[in-house]
Structure formats: C-alpha cells, structure tokens
Amino acid sequence: MLFGKERRRTFGLAALAFLTLPVNADVPPLSVSGNQVLSGGEVASFAGNSFFWSNTGWQQEKMYNSAVVQWLKQDWNTKIVRVALGADEGGSYLEDPVGNLQRIQTVVDAAIDNDLYVIIDFHSHHAEDKKDVAINFFTQMAERYGDNNHVIYEIYNEPLQVSWSQVIKPYAQDVISAIRAIDPDNLIVVGTPTWSQDVDVASQDPIDGTNIAYALHFYAGTHGQFLRDKAQTALNNGVALMVTEWGAVNADGNGGVAQASVNEWMSFLSANNLSHVNWAVSDKNEGASIIYPGASPTGNWSAADLTPSGTVVKGIISNWAGAGDDNGDNGAGGNGGGAGTGGGGDNGGGDNGDPEADVTCEHLLVSQWHGGFQGAVRITNHSSSPINGWQVHWNYSDNTIITNSWGGNVSGSYSASNVDWNATVAPQQSVEVGFIASGSGNVSEVTGEICGAATGGGNEEVDDDLPATDKEAESAVQRDITNDWGSGYCADVTVSNPSSAPLIWSIELPVDGVVDNAWNTTWSQNGSLLLASGVDWNAELAAGEQTQFGYCAHY
C-alpha cells in the first residue's frame, strides 16, 4: 500500500430509528421563589463548567472560544457555563480591558448561540475596592445581554474574610441597582464571605430585591459536612443558592479526586436542586483542570485528554438529571435524599416502579488504547415510570481489571449500584457508570433486576425499543484513508442522513485488519466488520446532516 493513498468507499447501510428532534430557540427564564431558583417557573438544576481566569498572559485565554462551548454542550451535555472576568492580578480587566472583554463576549455569545445558561462572573477577591469598575462592566453586560434569558450576573466571585453587612452587601446593592436600571429580571448571584462559604451569614441579612441568589463554593478535597451545614442553614433561612464554582480536588486546585466527598456533595446538590459549575476549563498543570497540558484548546478531547478530575466531572455533568427533589420540601431535608423522586439510601436493586418496565442495560466502549480502555455501563429507562434505585452486574472473559470508576458504587467482578444523586432514572432518560480498565474488555451480558430488556454484551449500542418500521432508514457512509504506513492505517468515516427525517445511526462497516482505537463513536469489531454507532452528541442526525468518526487499525 502506498503512503497517503486515498481510498473511498460509499455504502448504503441500515441505520436505526427515526426520531423527532426539538429545535431549541431559547432557554426558560430563571427566577427565585423562596430558596429555589426556578427555570420557567419549574424546579430544576443544571450542571456545567466554569472557564479559568480570563487574564491576559495566564495561558488559558486560548480556551475562550466558541468551539469549546459547542464541544461542552455536545460531548459533555453541559447546560450552563461560567466566564471568569479576571479583575485581580496581572493581565486583568483593569490592565487589558479590550482583550479580557473580547474573551468574555466570545464565550457568552457562543453560549447564547448554543442555548446554554451563562454566568458572567466578576472574578475578584477584592471587588469592594473596584466597585466603579464592576458597575461599568455590568452596565455594559446588561446593555448587551439584558434581553437574553441565558445570562446570569455573578457580581463578586469570592470575597475574603470581610464583613457581609458592612462591606459586601453595600457593594452588592450598588452593583445590583446599576444592573436593574437596565435589566429588571435576570438572575443575579452575590458572593459571600470567606471565599463564598459563609452563605449562612448572608442569609441572616439578605439583600432586598427580586431574583437574587447567593454563591456557594466548595472543593471536595477540603470542604465537607461543615460547609453543607452552613448551606442548609441558608436554605432553611429562605435564601436561594447557586454553586458557581466547585472542584473535585483540594481548595488549592491540586491533589487527587476526593471521590467519596464528591459523591456526598452531589447528593446534597441534587436533593436541594442546586445548579453547579465545575472549575475549570483549563489545561493548567493542576488537579482541578479538566484536560491535560497540550490538549486541544478547541475541544474534540479524547478520554486520554481528560485529567482524573475531568473524567469524573464529565460523568457527573453528562448524567445530571436536573429535575431536582420534587417532594415539596425544598431544601429542608439535609443531604440524605436522592435525585428526583428517588431515595438514594438503599443501593440495592431498587423498586422499578413498573414490573413490566422496558429498561436496557449496556456495556459501552468509550475509548481504547494499547492495554486498556475507558468504558461505561449505561442504564436507559424506556418506560413511563421512574426507576428508583438500581444495581447491575457484568463480568469479563479475559483478565480485564477496572482501576478507577465514577458515577456509581463499583465492587466485585463486577457490580455497580447507584449513588444518592443518580438513584432515580426518569422515563426516557439514561444514567451511566464510567470506568477506566486494563485489558481488552471482553464483556458478558449486563444483568440486573431492573434490566427488563438487556441488550447483552459486545460493547455495542442498539435501540431495541423502536418499532420495526422505524429501523429502515438508510444512511450513506464514506470512508477516507487519512494515513497508510504499510502495516496499518487510519481512516475518517463520514455518516450522512440523506433522508427527510431525523435518524439515529448505527452501521456495520467492512474493515481490513484489527481496529486498535476509534474516536467519536461507540464501537466494537466482529471479524471483518466494524460495528459503530453514535455517542451522546452525534447519535442523532437531522435530515441532511452528517457526522464523522475515525479509527486506526493494523494488519
């Protein structure tokens, strides 16, 4: 074979399922009622990502681009992002207003274009000393974005250990007045003393006004029950909270993922319907960054690009149900409740709600490399009743060993059960347990009491809940060899939907050799066939739309 020689093959292959797809034109307005932030008048919570300081010269300016925003929405299921206008230190908005403002507006505009909520944060520890700058900045933001439901104003990131009533509250009142002169109703979030931890103190002397919430920040490796108790006090006092920054590691941005503490925090946030954004969209060499140094600044990240924190956080954001605890006791129940209508205390098989429920349990191969892979077990509820608590089982016929997991309690060889915050799987929704493993992942059927329509093993993704007439849509497939070095090759595969209706695609592609890895697809190999289907962000193709995945193989 000649190096660089291009080979093209076009196939008409069966794809799966017509599906009516909604077109997002806007997001519901946010409002505050009691201690709850409502979306369109309904209890909800959202999960997403915070960008790093916007400061010029801090090496993370590169992340402030529209491609990253689109990737976070498509691949991470992000519903909310946060821009952090650097207002302290070198290269800040005070030193380079043009550069910093351009970065902020780029991401805010992209968030609006992608129908995401976006927090505009005045990222400072000394904002009370820069009140005129803050008022000028938020006046610009309100004039530019005040008519958009997407926008949330966070007027003070993290005050230090200063007085709430004498320092922070007067600053906030003046900035809020400037915003409200232009924008009467978008949500405003106010930072609280001690790096936005003393929400209980703020709740004892709240700001008069409508649609005002208070910032709660935590880092799972440092902050535990004592801070949740402060948050519970604030909720009990009737103020609304939003977690505008949290980390899976220590408060200094370093250390490993504190998984047990992360699970406790997610249970608390879910039980109390608290939206949250994770720090940070960054490749800085520290534990809180979601990608490793040198990863692409425009998205398209593989599993290998994600740090341990990024891997865990992606699993949380991707699976965040957002329905909250709809039990009529908003915020008074402590941290023991489960997500939605679920009770997360019992990690057993749980009550399926409907003994005839159609639930599929699948083992997915997300990404693979020599000697290991990233996988997931996905539970999808196709029924009209919620699943309240779940447990599944699977095993491997080779020597595969799971070395790290998230989104569930993984034990034995192997079982996984829910954690509190993902105990409930709403109708037509999915939840995943993610993991890193060594080995090739030759998997058995995934079983469990809830698996009413298990799809079996084999690392493939098939929707068996659709009528036969909906499985006849045809997709057009084109393969382009992008590199050929004699003993192996890499190829890009373009899957197109030439029909007049949306479809979910799944293909069987003849391949030469043994596939070593693939990206932007869920895949497995059966002899000379590559079985490929979409991942979350590209599984559904609108009429006339196309998507692309790639793979490499050796002969």
N, C-alpha and C positions, 0 to 999 in steps of 0.2 A: 504494500500500500504506500502511496506517495504522501509525504508530509503535507498537510494543509489542503489536501484534495477534498473538494466538497461533494457530498452525495446527498441527494434529496429524494425522499420518497413520500408520497401522499397516499393516505389510506382513508377509506370510509369505514369507521369503526363505531360500534354501538356505544353510545353514551347513555347516562342514566338521567331520566326524570325531568319533566317539565316542572317548573316552579314559578309561581307568581312572585315577583320581587318588588318590594315597596321602593319608591323613589323619595329619598329624604330631601325636603325643601327647607327645613329649619329644625331647630330644637325647641322643645317646650320652654316657656319662661320659668325661671326659678323664683320662688317666693319663700318667705319664712312664716310659719304658723306655729306658735309656741316654741318648742325645742326642736322642731323639724324643718329641714329645707325640702320644699316640695318642688316637683317637676311637673308643670302643667296641672297643678293642684293635687297631685298624687304623691304619696310617699315613695321615695326612690333614693338610691345611692349609686354613685358612679366611681369607677376605678380608672386611674390613668398615670401619667408620667409628668414629672417636673424637669424642665431643662435646667442646666447649670447656670451659674452666674454669667451674664452676658458681657462681662468686662472685656474690653479690647486688650489683646495680648495675653489672655489667660488660656489660650489654646482650645477653648471649647466654643468659640464663635462659629466654627465650621458646622456645628450641629444645628444652628439656627437656619434651617432651610425647609422648604415645603415638602421635599421628598421624604424626609424623616417623619414629618407629621402624617403623610399618607401611609407610610410603612407601619407606623404605630397603630393607625386605625385598622389597616387591612390584616396585618400579621399578628398584632397583639390584642385586637378587639378593644383598643383604648377608646374611652368615651369622653375623657377630659384631659387637657394638657395645661401646663403652667409655664409661663415665661417669667424669668427672674431678672428683672432690670437691675443690673449691678449699680448700686448707689453708694457703695463704700469702696475704699482702696483704689489702687492704681488702675487706670483704664476704665473707670466707672463712667456713668452717665454724666457726672459733673465735669469730667475731663474730656470725654468724647461723646457729646450728646447726639451727634449725627450718626455715628456708627452704631451706638447702642440702640437708638430709636429705630434705625433701619432693621436691625435684627429682630427686635420685638415685633414690629409691624409685619415682617415677613411671616413669622410663625402664627401670629394672631389671624392674619388674612388666610393662611393655609388652614387653620383650624375651622374658621367660618366656612371656607370652601368645602371642607370635609365633614361639615355638620358635627363638630365636636364643641363641647363647652371649653372655654379657655380662661384661665386665671391670669390676670395681669398683675404681677407682684412687684411692689417697690422693695427690692431686696436689700435691706439695710438693717444694721443693729443700732443705728443712731438716727432714725428718721426724725425724731423730735428736733434735732439740730438742723434739719434740712426741710422744714415744713414748706417754705416758699417753693422750693424745687419740686417737692411732692405735689403741691397744689397745681403748679404749672403743668407738670407731667400728666396728672389725672384729668385736668381740664382738656388737654389735647386728646387723651384717650376717650373721654366721654363725648367730645365733639365728633370724633371719628367713628366710634363704635357704639354709641349710646342707643342706637335703634336696633341693635342686634341682641337677640336673646342669649346668644352664645357667651357673652362677655361677663366675667366676674372681676370685680376690683378687689385686690388684696393690698391694703394701703400701708401695711407695715409688716415686714416679714417676721423678724424675731427681735423684739425689744430685749434688752438685758434686764438686770435685776433693778428696775426702776419702778417708781410708784405708778400704779394703774390710774388712780383717781387724780393725781396731781400732774402727771407727765403724759402718759399715753392717751388717756381719754380726752383731754383738751386738744391734743394734736389731732386725734381721730375726728372729733367733732368739726374742726375747721376743714379738714380734707373732705369729709362727707358732705358738708354744706356746699363746697365747690362742685362736687360731682352732682349732687341733687339739683343744683341750679340748672343743669343740662339734662341729666338722665334721672328721671324720678323714681325708677323702679328696679333697675338691675341689682343683683345681689352684691353686697359689699361685705368683705371679710376683714376683721380687725385683729392684728397681732396682740398677744397677751404677754405679761411679764415673764422673765426667766426663760427666754428662748421659746416663747409661745407654749409654755406649760401651765402657767397659773390661770387657767380658764375659770377655776372656781373663784378666784379673787375678782375677776372681771364680772362674773355672774352676780356678785353681790352689789355691784354698782353699774348696771348696764347702761348703754347709750340709748337715748330716746330716738326713735325713728323706725322706719319700715325696712324690711328685707335686709337686716343686719345679722351677721353670724360672727363667730369668734374662732380664731385659728388655734388648732391643737397640733403640735409637732411631737413626734416620738421617733426614737431609734431603738429597735427591738433588742439590740445587744446591751443597752444601757438602761432603758426605761421599762418598768414592769407594772405591777399591780398598783403601786402608789400613785402612778400617773393616771391609770384608768379610774382610780377612786376620785381623783380631782375632776376628771372629765364627767364622771357620774354625778358628782355634786353639782357641777354646772348644769347638766341636763335636768337634774331634779329641781334646780332653781329656775328652770324655764327658758334658758337661752339655747340657741341653735349653735352647733359646732360644725366645722369642716376641717378635715385633716389635710392641710395644704402642703405638708411635707412629712414624709416618714422614710425611714431606712430599715433595711433588714439586718444591718450590721451595727457597729458601735456609733456613738454620737460624734466621734471624731472623724467619721467616714471610713474607718478601717476595721479590720477584724473580719472574721468569718460570719456566715449567715447564722443568726440565732433562731433556728427553725422552730423550736418549741415556743419561744416568745412570739415569733411571727404568727404562729397559729392562734395563740391566745389573743393577740391584738386583732386578727382578722375576725375572730368570733365576736369580739366586743364591737367592732365596727359594723359588722353585719347585723347584730342584734339591735343596734341603735340607729341603723340606717345612715351611717356616716360615710360620705364620699371621701376619697383619699387619693393623693397623687404621690408617687414614689420619687425620691431623689437618688440618681439623677441620670438624665440622658447625656452621657459623658463617656469618653474613653480615657479619662484621667486614671493614672495607676493607683487606684484606691478601691477599697472593698465596696463602696456604695455605687460605683459606676456600673452601668448595665452592660457595657461592652468593653472588650479588652483594647488596650492601646493599639492603634493601627487598623482597627476595623473600619469599614466604610463609613464616612460621615453622612451618607445619604440613604441609609437603610440597607435592605437586602441582606440582613445578617443571617448567617447560618447558626446552628446550635453551637458550633465551636467558637463563634464570635462572642457569645454571651458569657459574662462572668458568672460565678455561682449566684451572686445576688440577682443578676439579670435573668438567669434561668428560673429562679424561684418566683421573682416578681412577675415575669411573663405568665407563668402558670396561674398566679392569682388574678391578674388583670383579665386574662383570656376567659377565665371561668367565673368572673364576678357576676352574680345573678342580678343584683341591683334592685330587687323587689323589696328588700327590707323585711322587717319583722312586723307583719300586719296583724298584730294581736290586740291592738287598741291600747297598749301600754307603752307609749313611745318614750323609750329612754330610761324607764324606771326599773328595768329588770336586771341590771348588772351585766356581767359578761358571760353568763352561763348559757344564754339562748343560742339557738341555731339560726341559720339563714332562713328567710322567708317564713313559712309556716312550720318549718322543721324543728325538731328537738334534737340537738346535737349531742346530748349526754350519752346516749347509747350508740356505740359504734358497731353494732351488730348488723344483721341483715336488714332490719328495719321493717316497717309496715309499708307495703307497696301501694296502699290506698285502694287499688283495684286489682283483685287477684288475676284478672284476665289482661292486665296491662301489657302492652307491647313495648318491651324495653330491649334495646340491643346493647350488647357488651362486646367491645372490640379491642384488640391489641394493635397499636399503630407503631410503625417505624417512622420516626420523625426525621432522623438523620443518621448516617452510618459512616464509620471510618475504620481503618485497619485495626482490628482488635476490639472494637466496641461500637456502641450506638446510643442514641437518645431515643427513648420510646415513651409510649403513653398507653394507658387503658382508658378508653372513652365509654361512658355510660350515657345513652341517649334515650330520653323518655318520649316515645311517640304517642302516648296515651293522652287522655283528657284529665287525668288525675295526677297530683304530685306524688313523687317518691319521697318518703320521709325516712331517711337513714338508708345506707347501702353498704354492702360488702361483696367483694368479688374475689375469685381465685383463678390462678393460672400457673403453669409451670413450663419449664424449658427442657427439651430433649438433649440439649448439649450442656456445656459447662457454663452457661451464662450466669453471671452474678450481678445483681443490682447493687451499685455502690453509693447511690445518692438518689433521694426521691423528694417529692413535694406534692402538695395538694391532697394528701391522704396519709393514713397510718399504714405503712407497708411493713409486713412482717413475714416470717417463714419463707417458703419457697414456692409460690408467693401468694399472699393475700393482701388486699387493700380495703380499708374502710374509710368512711368519711371523717373529716374533722368538723368542728362545730359550724364553721362558716359556709360549708358546702354540703351540709346534710340533706338539704331539700333540692330535688331536681324538678323544676316546674315542667308542666306539659310543654312538649315541643322544644325542650332545652336539653343541653348536654353538660356534663361535668367530666373533667379529666384528672387522672393521677399521672404525673410525669416522673421520669426517672432517667438516670444515666447507668449504663451497664457495660460490663466487659463480656465478650463473647459474640456469637453471631445471632442470637435471639431466635432460635428455632422454637416456636411457641405452640402450646396446646390451645384448646378451646378455652375461652374465658367463660367461667361459670359463676353462678350465684343465685340466691333465691329470687332476686329481682330480675334476672336475665330471662325474660319471658320469650325473647326471640333472638337468642345468642347467634352471632354471625360466625362463630368458630374462630380458629386460629388463622395463621398465614399472613399476618401483617397487611391486610388489605381493608379497604374501606368501601362497603357496599350498603346501599339503602334498599332494604327489602320490604319497606313499608309502603311502597308506592304501587298503584295499580299497574297491571301489565301493559296497558295501553300507553302509560306514561314513560315506558322504558324503551321506546322505539326511536327516540330522537337520534339523529346522526350528527357526529362531529367530524370535522376534517382535521387531519393530523399531518404535519410536515416536520420532518427531521432534517437538521443541518449538522453535518460533522464539522466541528469547530477546531479540532486538533487531532492529528493521527500520527503516532510516533512508531508505528510498526508492531509493537507488542500490545498496544492498546489505543484507545481513542476517547474523546469527549464529544458530546453532541447536545445541541439545543433542540427541544421539541416544542413546536407551536400547536396548540389545540384551539380550533376555531369553532364557533357556533354559527353555521350558515342559515339556520332556520329562522323563523319569525317569532319564536317563543323562547323564553329562558330555559336553560337546562343545567343539570348537574352532570359533570363529565367524569367518565371512568373508561380507560382504554386498555387494550391488550396490544402491545407493540412488539413485533419481532425484532430481536436484537442479536448481534454477534458477540460471543464471549460472555464473560461473567461481569455483571454490574457491581462495581465497588462502592459507589455512592451516588446519591441523587439529591437535588435540591428543589424547593418549591413544589413538592409533591409528596404524597404518601404512596409508598411503593413496595413491591416485593417481586421476586423473579421466580418463574415456574418454567424450568427448562430454557427454551429459547424465547420465551415471552416475558416482557417487562409489563407487569400489571401496575398501572399508575392511575391515581385519582387526585383530586384537588385537596389542598389544605384549607384551613378556615377562610383565608382571604381570597382564594381564587377558585373555590369549588363550584361556584355558580357563575355561569356565563350568560349575560344578557344576549338578546338577539343581535347577531352581527359582531359580537365581542370575541376577543381571543385572549389567551394567556400562554405563558411559556414556562417550561421547566427544563432542567438539564440533568445529565448523568455522565459518568465516566465508567469505562469498562476495560478489562484486559482480556487478551485472547488465551 
